[in-house]
C-alpha cells in the first residue's frame, strides 16, 4: 500500500538463543546494522555496556504533544 521496498525480517528468523539486550545486539549484527535507535524509555532496561560495535542512540522527539497530527483510521 505504501510502496516501501525495505526487506522485512522476523526476529525469530535470526539465529540466536540470547535474550534481552544481547538479543538486540545479535539482531543488529545479523542485519549488519551499525546503530540501534531506541526511545527514551528503553534506556531504563537496556544494558548499554553491551553496545560495543553497534552505536546506541536515544531518540526523543522534539514535540510538545506526541499525538499531535496523528490520524486514527
Protein Blocks (a to p, Z undefined) as FASTA:
>chain_A
ZZpabdcddfklpccfbehjllmmmmmmmnopabdcddfklmmmpcfklmmmbccddddd
dbfblkgoiacZZ
